[in-house]
Amino acid sequence: MLEKITNYFGSIGVEMKKVTWLSKDELLSSTVIVGVFSVIVAIFLFFIDFGLSELMSIFLGGN
């Protein structure tokens, strides 16, 4: 059992050496893109939610 665990973690090390990591600039630009896209989606969903709430309020005779 211990041999299997050791083999497993050894293979993880081998695979991690094959990974191509992003540079600092690539990581920063990707993070900014994800952040901006998240804000855009949040604003879009806010307006959809607000609009549907107002529409339902009108249909149901609320204030």
Buried (B, 14 or more C-beta within 10 A) or exposed (E): EEEEEEEEEEEEEEEEEEEEEEEEEEEEEEEEEEEEEEEEEEEEEEEEEEEEEEEEEEEEEEE
